[in-house]
Amino acid sequence: MSTKLWIKAAKVLAINSEAVVKCPECGDGNLLVIDAGAGTTHVERHMHCPKCGAHNALLKSVGDT
């Protein structure tokens, strides 16, 4: 079940990295987002819960592809 919740969270945070999204694991903490460069055409968006420590990431295209 948490896989579907992570996908839902990732869809929101892919569009707006500052959106307030509850942790898919504990449902209590708000996910924090850190972007890391992944070449010139992508960014790796790391999502982390400060409450329970859950973590996931997505690879997002940026610019003209």
MODELLER restraints for C-alpha pairs under 7 A, 6 or more apart:
rsr = mdl.restraints
at = mdl.atoms
rsr.add(forms.Gaussian(group=physical.xy_distance, feature=features.Distance(at['CA:2:A'], at['CA:24:A']), mean=5.85, stdev=0.5))
rsr.add(forms.Gaussian(group=physical.xy_distance, feature=features.Distance(at['CA:2:A'], at['CA:25:A']), mean=6.25, stdev=0.5))
rsr.add(forms.Gaussian(group=physical.xy_distance, feature=features.Distance(at['CA:5:A'], at['CA:24:A']), mean=5.24, stdev=0.5))
rsr.add(forms.Gaussian(group=physical.xy_distance, feature=features.Distance(at['CA:6:A'], at['CA:24:A']), mean=5.69, stdev=0.5))
rsr.add(forms.Gaussian(group=physical.xy_distance, feature=features.Distance(at['CA:9:A'], at['CA:21:A']), mean=6.45, stdev=0.5))
rsr.add(forms.Gaussian(group=physical.xy_distance, feature=features.Distance(at['CA:13:A'], at['CA:19:A']), mean=6.32, stdev=0.5))
rsr.add(forms.Gaussian(group=physical.xy_distance, feature=features.Distance(at['CA:17:A'], at['CA:33:A']), mean=6.38, stdev=0.5))
rsr.add(forms.Gaussian(group=physical.xy_distance, feature=features.Distance(at['CA:20:A'], at['CA:30:A']), mean=6.31, stdev=0.5))
rsr.add(forms.Gaussian(group=physical.xy_distance, feature=features.Distance(at['CA:21:A'], at['CA:30:A']), mean=5.45, stdev=0.5))
rsr.add(forms.Gaussian(group=physical.xy_distance, feature=features.Distance(at['CA:21:A'], at['CA:31:A']), mean=5.76, stdev=0.5))
rsr.add(forms.Gaussian(group=physical.xy_distance, feature=features.Distance(at['CA:22:A'], at['CA:28:A']), mean=6.26, stdev=0.5))
rsr.add(forms.Gaussian(group=physical.xy_distance, feature=features.Distance(at['CA:22:A'], at['CA:29:A']), mean=5.73, stdev=0.5))
rsr.add(forms.Gaussian(group=physical.xy_distance, feature=features.Distance(at['CA:22:A'], at['CA:30:A']), mean=4.45, stdev=0.5))
rsr.add(forms.Gaussian(group=physical.xy_distance, feature=features.Distance(at['CA:22:A'], at['CA:31:A']), mean=6.01, stdev=0.5))
rsr.add(forms.Gaussian(group=physical.xy_distance, feature=features.Distance(at['CA:23:A'], at['CA:29:A']), mean=5.50, stdev=0.5))
rsr.add(forms.Gaussian(group=physical.xy_distance, feature=features.Distance(at['CA:23:A'], at['CA:30:A']), mean=5.62, stdev=0.5))
rsr.add(forms.Gaussian(group=physical.xy_distance, feature=features.Distance(at['CA:23:A'], at['CA:31:A']), mean=5.62, stdev=0.5))
rsr.add(forms.Gaussian(group=physical.xy_distance, feature=features.Distance(at['CA:23:A'], at['CA:49:A']), mean=6.03, stdev=0.5))
rsr.add(forms.Gaussian(group=physical.xy_distance, feature=features.Distance(at['CA:25:A'], at['CA:54:A']), mean=6.70, stdev=0.5))
rsr.add(forms.Gaussian(group=physical.xy_distance, feature=features.Distance(at['CA:26:A'], at['CA:52:A']), mean=6.57, stdev=0.5))
rsr.add(forms.Gaussian(group=physical.xy_distance, feature=features.Distance(at['CA:29:A'], at['CA:49:A']), mean=5.93, stdev=0.5))
rsr.add(forms.Gaussian(group=physical.xy_distance, feature=features.Distance(at['CA:29:A'], at['CA:50:A']), mean=6.53, stdev=0.5))
rsr.add(forms.Gaussian(group=physical.xy_distance, feature=features.Distance(at['CA:29:A'], at['CA:51:A']), mean=5.14, stdev=0.5))
rsr.add(forms.Gaussian(group=physical.xy_distance, feature=features.Distance(at['CA:30:A'], at['CA:49:A']), mean=6.22, stdev=0.5))
rsr.add(forms.Gaussian(group=physical.xy_distance, feature=features.Distance(at['CA:31:A'], at['CA:47:A']), mean=5.91, stdev=0.5))
rsr.add(forms.Gaussian(group=physical.xy_distance, feature=features.Distance(at['CA:31:A'], at['CA:48:A']), mean=5.29, stdev=0.5))
rsr.add(forms.Gaussian(group=physical.xy_distance, feature=features.Distance(at['CA:31:A'], at['CA:49:A']), mean=4.74, stdev=0.5))
rsr.add(forms.Gaussian(group=physical.xy_distance, feature=features.Distance(at['CA:32:A'], at['CA:47:A']), mean=5.62, stdev=0.5))
rsr.add(forms.Gaussian(group=physical.xy_distance, feature=features.Distance(at['CA:32:A'], at['CA:48:A']), mean=5.15, stdev=0.5))
rsr.add(forms.Gaussian(group=physical.xy_distance, feature=features.Distance(at['CA:32:A'], at['CA:49:A']), mean=6.20, stdev=0.5))
rsr.add(forms.Gaussian(group=physical.xy_distance, feature=features.Distance(at['CA:33:A'], at['CA:45:A']), mean=6.65, stdev=0.5))
rsr.add(forms.Gaussian(group=physical.xy_distance, feature=features.Distance(at['CA:33:A'], at['CA:46:A']), mean=5.57, stdev=0.5))
rsr.add(forms.Gaussian(group=physical.xy_distance, feature=features.Distance(at['CA:33:A'], at['CA:47:A']), mean=4.75, stdev=0.5))
rsr.add(forms.Gaussian(group=physical.xy_distance, feature=features.Distance(at['CA:33:A'], at['CA:48:A']), mean=6.50, stdev=0.5))
rsr.add(forms.Gaussian(group=physical.xy_distance, feature=features.Distance(at['CA:34:A'], at['CA:45:A']), mean=5.90, stdev=0.5))
rsr.add(forms.Gaussian(group=physical.xy_distance, feature=features.Distance(at['CA:34:A'], at['CA:46:A']), mean=5.18, stdev=0.5))
rsr.add(forms.Gaussian(group=physical.xy_distance, feature=features.Distance(at['CA:34:A'], at['CA:47:A']), mean=6.75, stdev=0.5))
rsr.add(forms.Gaussian(group=physical.xy_distance, feature=features.Distance(at['CA:35:A'], at['CA:43:A']), mean=6.40, stdev=0.5))
rsr.add(forms.Gaussian(group=physical.xy_distance, feature=features.Distance(at['CA:35:A'], at['CA:44:A']), mean=5.67, stdev=0.5))
rsr.add(forms.Gaussian(group=physical.xy_distance, feature=features.Distance(at['CA:35:A'], at['CA:45:A']), mean=4.53, stdev=0.5))
rsr.add(forms.Gaussian(group=physical.xy_distance, feature=features.Distance(at['CA:35:A'], at['CA:46:A']), mean=6.12, stdev=0.5))
rsr.add(forms.Gaussian(group=physical.xy_distance, feature=features.Distance(at['CA:36:A'], at['CA:43:A']), mean=5.76, stdev=0.5))
rsr.add(forms.Gaussian(group=physical.xy_distance, feature=features.Distance(at['CA:36:A'], at['CA:44:A']), mean=5.14, stdev=0.5))
rsr.add(forms.Gaussian(group=physical.xy_distance, feature=features.Distance(at['CA:36:A'], at['CA:45:A']), mean=6.45, stdev=0.5))
rsr.add(forms.Gaussian(group=physical.xy_distance, feature=features.Distance(at['CA:37:A'], at['CA:43:A']), mean=4.79, stdev=0.5))
rsr.add(forms.Gaussian(group=physical.xy_distance, feature=features.Distance(at['CA:37:A'], at['CA:44:A']), mean=6.20, stdev=0.5))
rsr.add(forms.Gaussian(group=physical.xy_distance, feature=features.Distance(at['CA:38:A'], at['CA:44:A']), mean=5.99, stdev=0.5))
rsr.add(forms.Gaussian(group=physical.xy_distance, feature=features.Distance(at['CA:41:A'], at['CA:61:A']), mean=5.76, stdev=0.5))
rsr.add(forms.Gaussian(group=physical.xy_distance, feature=features.Distance(at['CA:41:A'], at['CA:62:A']), mean=5.36, stdev=0.5))
rsr.add(forms.Gaussian(group=physical.xy_distance, feature=features.Distance(at['CA:41:A'], at['CA:63:A']), mean=6.51, stdev=0.5))
rsr.add(forms.Gaussian(group=physical.xy_distance, feature=features.Distance(at['CA:42:A'], at['CA:59:A']), mean=6.60, stdev=0.5))
rsr.add(forms.Gaussian(group=physical.xy_distance, feature=features.Distance(at['CA:42:A'], at['CA:60:A']), mean=5.37, stdev=0.5))
rsr.add(forms.Gaussian(group=physical.xy_distance, feature=features.Distance(at['CA:42:A'], at['CA:61:A']), mean=4.35, stdev=0.5))
rsr.add(forms.Gaussian(group=physical.xy_distance, feature=features.Distance(at['CA:42:A'], at['CA:62:A']), mean=5.28, stdev=0.5))
rsr.add(forms.Gaussian(group=physical.xy_distance, feature=features.Distance(at['CA:43:A'], at['CA:59:A']), mean=5.87, stdev=0.5))
rsr.add(forms.Gaussian(group=physical.xy_distance, feature=features.Distance(at['CA:43:A'], at['CA:60:A']), mean=5.26, stdev=0.5))
rsr.add(forms.Gaussian(group=physical.xy_distance, feature=features.Distance(at['CA:43:A'], at['CA:61:A']), mean=6.45, stdev=0.5))
rsr.add(forms.Gaussian(group=physical.xy_distance, feature=features.Distance(at['CA:43:A'], at['CA:62:A']), mean=6.84, stdev=0.5))
rsr.add(forms.Gaussian(group=physical.xy_distance, feature=features.Distance(at['CA:44:A'], at['CA:57:A']), mean=6.67, stdev=0.5))
rsr.add(forms.Gaussian(group=physical.xy_distance, feature=features.Distance(at['CA:44:A'], at['CA:58:A']), mean=5.72, stdev=0.5))
rsr.add(forms.Gaussian(group=physical.xy_distance, feature=features.Distance(at['CA:44:A'], at['CA:59:A']), mean=4.58, stdev=0.5))
rsr.add(forms.Gaussian(group=physical.xy_distance, feature=features.Distance(at['CA:44:A'], at['CA:60:A']), mean=6.18, stdev=0.5))
rsr.add(forms.Gaussian(group=physical.xy_distance, feature=features.Distance(at['CA:45:A'], at['CA:57:A']), mean=5.41, stdev=0.5))
rsr.add(forms.Gaussian(group=physical.xy_distance, feature=features.Distance(at['CA:45:A'], at['CA:58:A']), mean=5.25, stdev=0.5))
rsr.add(forms.Gaussian(group=physical.xy_distance, feature=features.Distance(at['CA:45:A'], at['CA:59:A']), mean=6.29, stdev=0.5))
rsr.add(forms.Gaussian(group=physical.xy_distance, feature=features.Distance(at['CA:46:A'], at['CA:56:A']), mean=6.00, stdev=0.5))
rsr.add(forms.Gaussian(group=physical.xy_distance, feature=features.Distance(at['CA:46:A'], at['CA:57:A']), mean=4.29, stdev=0.5))
rsr.add(forms.Gaussian(group=physical.xy_distance, feature=features.Distance(at['CA:46:A'], at['CA:58:A']), mean=6.66, stdev=0.5))
rsr.add(forms.Gaussian(group=physical.xy_distance, feature=features.Distance(at['CA:47:A'], at['CA:55:A']), mean=5.64, stdev=0.5))
rsr.add(forms.Gaussian(group=physical.xy_distance, feature=features.Distance(at['CA:47:A'], at['CA:56:A']), mean=5.30, stdev=0.5))
rsr.add(forms.Gaussian(group=physical.xy_distance, feature=features.Distance(at['CA:47:A'], at['CA:57:A']), mean=5.73, stdev=0.5))
rsr.add(forms.Gaussian(group=physical.xy_distance, feature=features.Distance(at['CA:48:A'], at['CA:54:A']), mean=5.80, stdev=0.5))
rsr.add(forms.Gaussian(group=physical.xy_distance, feature=features.Distance(at['CA:48:A'], at['CA:55:A']), mean=4.48, stdev=0.5))
rsr.add(forms.Gaussian(group=physical.xy_distance, feature=features.Distance(at['CA:48:A'], at['CA:56:A']), mean=6.67, stdev=0.5))
rsr.add(forms.Gaussian(group=physical.xy_distance, feature=features.Distance(at['CA:49:A'], at['CA:55:A']), mean=6.51, stdev=0.5))
